[in-house]
C-alpha cells in the first residue's frame, strides 16, 4: 500500500494541526449567512487566518472557496511553528486574535474556550461519529460539543519487497490491519530452534504516539475575547 503524497501533503507532513470546526464549516458553506450568495446580496466579509502552513498550501484552499463566494476575502499569515502557540495565545488574550487559526489536536483541552463550538443543529456528535474515524470525535469534541474537523487524516503506509512477496507466493497486498497481521506467518522466517531469523516487517512509530494514524489537521475560527 505505498502512498503517493501530493504537493500540499508534503508541505504539511509532520505538522500535526487542527482547526476549529466552525472554520471548516465556513469553508464548506454550512454556517448560516456564509452560503453562496451574489456580491450584490451579501455584504463583503474579510477574514484573517494564521497557521504554520505555507501560504501556498493554505491559499489553495481559500481560493477555492473564494471563487464561489465572491464577497469573502481571506487573508492568511504564516507563523513559524516554533513560536506559533505563544504568538497565537498572546493575540487571543489581547483581543486581536484571527478569525481562523490552527491548533494541535492535543491543544483542544487548553484552548477550547477560545473557539466557537458548532451548533448541534448544524452538525451533531452523532454525525461526526458516523462520518469520520473514532479518533476525530475523540480529538475534536469535548463534553458533547464539536470544536474541530480534520482537513485530512494520514494513514499507515506499507513499503514492501516485491521479490519477497513473489517468493512467498503472495499476490495481493494487504489493505487492512487484519490482512497485514495474517501475512506475518507467511513472511517471517524461523530457524531450526524455532527462533525468529527474519522478521516479517519493521514498523516505524510516528510522533511516538501511534502507528496507525497521524493526528488530524483542521481549521479554527477564533472566539472574540
C-alpha positions as CSV (number, residue, x, y, z in Angstrom):
1,X,0.0,0.0,0.0
2,X,2.6,2.7,-0.9
3,X,1.3,6.2,-0.5
4,X,2.0,9.0,-3.1
5,X,1.9,12.3,-1.3
6,X,0.6,15.4,-3.1
7,X,2.5,18.6,-3.0
8,X,0.3,20.1,-0.2
9,X,0.6,16.9,1.9
10,X,4.4,17.0,1.5
11,X,4.4,20.6,2.7
12,X,2.4,19.9,5.8
13,X,3.6,16.4,6.7
14,X,4.9,16.3,10.3
15,X,2.8,19.3,11.3
16,X,0.0,17.9,13.4
17,X,-2.5,20.7,13.5
18,X,-6.2,21.1,13.8
19,X,-8.6,23.9,13.1
20,X,-11.8,24.6,15.0
21,X,-14.9,23.2,13.3
22,X,-16.6,26.4,12.6
23,X,-13.7,27.3,10.3
24,X,-14.2,24.1,8.4
25,X,-17.9,24.6,8.2
26,X,-17.3,28.0,6.9
27,X,-15.3,26.6,4.1
28,X,-18.0,24.1,3.4
29,X,-20.6,26.8,3.3
30,X,-22.7,25.1,6.1
31,X,-22.9,28.0,8.6
32,X,-25.9,30.4,8.1
33,X,-25.1,33.6,6.3
34,X,-22.0,32.1,4.6
35,X,-23.7,30.1,1.8
36,X,-23.2,31.1,-1.8
37,X,-24.8,34.4,-2.5
38,X,-24.2,37.1,-5.1
39,X,-22.0,40.0,-4.1
40,X,-25.0,42.3,-4.5
41,X,-27.0,40.4,-1.9
42,X,-24.3,39.6,0.7
43,X,-22.1,42.1,2.5
44,X,-18.4,42.0,1.9
45,X,-16.6,39.8,4.5
46,X,-12.9,40.0,5.4
47,X,-11.5,37.2,7.5
48,X,-8.0,36.8,8.9
49,X,-6.3,33.4,9.2
50,X,-3.0,32.3,10.7
51,X,-1.1,29.0,10.9
52,X,2.2,27.2,10.3
53,X,1.3,26.0,6.8
54,X,3.0,27.6,3.9
55,X,0.9,30.3,2.2
56,X,0.7,28.3,-0.9
57,X,-0.9,25.3,0.9
58,X,-3.5,27.4,2.7
59,X,-4.3,29.7,-0.2
60,X,-5.1,26.7,-2.4
61,X,-8.0,26.0,0.0
62,X,-9.0,29.6,0.5
63,X,-9.0,30.5,-3.2
64,X,-11.3,27.5,-4.0
65,X,-13.8,28.9,-1.5
66,X,-13.5,32.5,-2.7
67,X,-14.2,31.5,-6.3
68,X,-17.7,30.6,-5.4
69,X,-18.1,33.3,-2.6
70,X,-17.0,36.5,-4.3
71,X,-18.0,38.6,-1.3
72,X,-15.5,36.8,1.0
73,X,-11.8,37.8,1.3
74,X,-9.5,35.6,3.4
75,X,-6.0,36.9,4.4
76,X,-3.6,34.4,5.6
77,X,-0.4,34.9,7.6
78,X,2.1,32.1,8.2
79,X,3.8,32.0,11.6
80,X,6.8,29.8,12.4
81,X,5.9,26.6,14.1
82,X,8.4,27.2,16.9
83,X,6.7,30.4,18.1
84,X,3.2,29.7,16.8
85,X,1.4,28.8,20.0
86,X,2.8,31.7,22.0
87,X,2.1,34.2,19.3
88,X,-1.5,32.9,18.9
89,X,-2.2,32.8,22.6
90,X,-0.9,36.4,23.1
91,X,-3.1,37.6,20.2
92,X,-6.2,35.9,21.5
93,X,-5.6,37.2,25.1
94,X,-5.2,40.8,23.8
95,X,-8.5,40.6,21.8
96,X,-6.7,40.8,18.5
97,X,-6.9,37.2,17.5
98,X,-7.5,35.9,14.0
99,X,-10.9,34.7,12.7
100,X,-9.4,31.4,11.7
101,X,-6.4,29.7,13.3
102,X,-4.8,26.3,13.6
103,X,-4.1,24.3,16.7
104,X,-2.7,20.9,17.5
105,X,-5.2,18.3,18.3
106,X,-3.6,18.0,21.8
107,X,-4.2,21.7,22.4
108,X,-8.0,21.5,22.5
109,X,-8.3,21.0,26.3
110,X,-6.5,24.2,27.0
111,X,-7.8,26.3,24.1
112,X,-11.4,25.2,23.5
113,X,-12.8,28.2,25.5
114,X,-11.3,30.4,22.8
115,X,-13.0,28.6,19.9
116,X,-16.6,28.7,18.8
117,X,-18.3,25.3,19.1
118,X,-20.5,24.2,16.2
119,X,-24.3,24.4,16.9
120,X,-25.8,21.0,17.4
121,X,-28.4,21.9,14.9
122,X,-25.8,22.3,12.2
123,X,-23.6,19.3,12.9
124,X,-24.1,16.8,15.7
125,X,-21.8,14.5,17.6
126,X,-23.6,11.5,16.1
127,X,-22.9,12.9,12.6
128,X,-19.2,13.3,13.3
129,X,-19.0,9.8,14.7
130,X,-20.7,8.4,11.6
131,X,-18.7,10.5,9.1
132,X,-15.2,10.0,10.4
133,X,-13.0,7.5,12.2
134,X,-13.4,7.4,16.0
135,X,-10.2,9.4,16.6
136,X,-11.8,12.5,15.1
137,X,-14.6,12.8,17.7
138,X,-12.1,11.8,20.4
139,X,-9.8,14.7,19.5
140,X,-12.2,17.3,18.4
141,X,-15.2,17.0,20.7
142,X,-15.4,18.0,24.3
143,X,-18.4,17.4,26.6
144,X,-20.6,16.6,23.6
145,X,-19.6,19.8,21.8
146,X,-17.7,19.7,18.5
147,X,-14.8,22.1,18.0
148,X,-12.9,20.7,15.0
149,X,-12.9,18.5,11.9
150,X,-9.9,17.1,10.1
151,X,-8.7,18.5,6.8
152,X,-7.4,15.0,6.2
153,X,-6.0,12.0,8.1
154,X,-2.7,10.4,7.3
155,X,-2.9,6.6,7.4
156,X,-0.3,3.9,7.7
157,X,1.9,3.3,4.6
158,X,3.4,-0.1,3.7
159,X,6.6,-0.3,1.8
160,X,7.2,-3.9,0.7
161,X,9.8,-6.0,-1.0
162,X,8.2,-7.4,-4.2
163,X,10.8,-10.2,-4.5
164,X,10.0,-11.5,-1.1
165,X,6.3,-11.4,-1.8
166,X,6.8,-13.2,-5.1
167,X,9.0,-15.8,-3.3
168,X,6.3,-16.4,-0.7
169,X,3.5,-16.6,-3.4
170,X,1.8,-13.5,-2.0
171,X,-0.2,-12.0,-4.9
172,X,-2.4,-9.4,-3.1
173,X,-1.2,-6.6,-0.9
174,X,-2.9,-6.2,2.5
175,X,-5.5,-3.4,2.6
176,X,-6.4,-3.7,6.3
177,X,-4.5,-4.1,9.6
178,X,-6.0,-7.6,9.9
179,X,-4.9,-8.6,6.5
180,X,-1.4,-7.4,7.3
181,X,-1.3,-9.5,10.5
182,X,-2.4,-12.5,8.6
183,X,0.6,-12.2,6.3
184,X,3.1,-12.4,9.2
185,X,3.2,-16.2,9.4
186,X,3.9,-16.3,5.7
187,X,6.7,-13.8,5.5
188,X,8.6,-14.3,8.7
189,X,11.3,-17.0,8.8
190,X,12.2,-19.3,11.8
191,X,15.5,-21.3,12.3
192,X,15.8,-24.9,13.3
193,X,15.5,-23.9,17.0
194,X,12.1,-22.2,16.2
195,X,13.7,-18.8,16.8
196,X,13.0,-15.8,14.7
197,X,15.7,-15.4,12.0
198,X,13.9,-12.9,9.7
199,X,11.1,-10.7,10.9
200,X,8.0,-10.1,8.8
201,X,8.2,-6.3,8.9
202,X,9.7,-3.3,10.6
203,X,7.2,-0.8,12.0
204,X,8.0,2.8,12.5
205,X,6.2,4.9,15.0
206,X,5.1,8.4,14.0
207,X,5.4,11.1,16.7
208,X,5.8,8.5,19.4
209,X,2.0,8.0,19.8
210,X,0.5,5.8,17.2
211,X,1.5,3.6,14.2
212,X,-1.9,3.8,12.6
213,X,-2.9,7.4,12.4
214,X,-1.1,10.8,12.4
215,X,-3.3,13.2,14.4
216,X,-5.6,15.3,12.2
217,X,-5.5,18.8,11.0
218,X,-8.3,21.3,10.8
219,X,-9.0,25.0,10.7
220,X,-10.3,27.1,13.6
221,X,-12.5,30.2,14.0
222,X,-11.4,32.4,16.9
223,X,-13.8,33.5,19.6
224,X,-13.7,37.2,20.5
225,X,-12.5,38.0,24.0
